[in-house]
């Protein structure tokens, strides 16, 4: 059975982008690490988000200074979020990401 969430997102260049994922299941979160990578549609790495675990919550964050480094020629990319625990890697979320080349005012 496929438990990967498929969520399309939008990132505004120059703005922070963050998400918090509650991870459910019988897992040991003591040494868990999150990984979120944003790539071109041809798999070239664009950004790697900062990931922090807080008990069973995975906090994913891209700073505005990092999103500002995205090429203004890009309009779409893809991303995925993984949780790495002792002995296993679990893909939690994946999707497309629309890149807006201006800073959001909200």
HUMOTA-V296423 format. One record per residue. N is the residue number from 1. OMEGA is omega as a letter, one per 20 degrees, with the letter a starting at -180 (NA if undefined). Layout:
N_OMEGA + N_OMEGA
This chain:
1_a + 2_a + 3_a + 4_r + 5_r + 6_a + 7_r + 8_a + 9_r + 10_r + 11_r + 12_a + 13_r + 14_r + 15_r + 16_r + 17_a + 18_r + 19_r + 20_a + 21_r + 22_a + 23_a + 24_r + 25_a + 26_a + 27_r + 28_a + 29_a + 30_a + 31_a + 32_a + 33_r + 34_r + 35_r + 36_r + 37_r + 38_a + 39_r + 40_r + 41_r + 42_r + 43_r + 44_a + 45_r + 46_a + 47_r + 48_a + 49_r + 50_a + 51_a + 52_r + 53_r + 54_a + 55_a + 56_r + 57_r + 58_a + 59_a + 60_a + 61_r + 62_r + 63_r + 64_r + 65_r + 66_a + 67_r + 68_r + 69_r + 70_r + 71_r + 72_r + 73_a + 74_r + 75_r + 76_r + 77_r + 78_r + 79_r + 80_a + 81_r + 82_r + 83_r + 84_r + 85_r + 86_r + 87_r + 88_r + 89_a + 90_r + 91_a + 92_a + 93_r + 94_r + 95_r + 96_r + 97_r + 98_r + 99_r + 100_a + 101_r + 102_a + 103_r + 104_a + 105_r + 106_NA
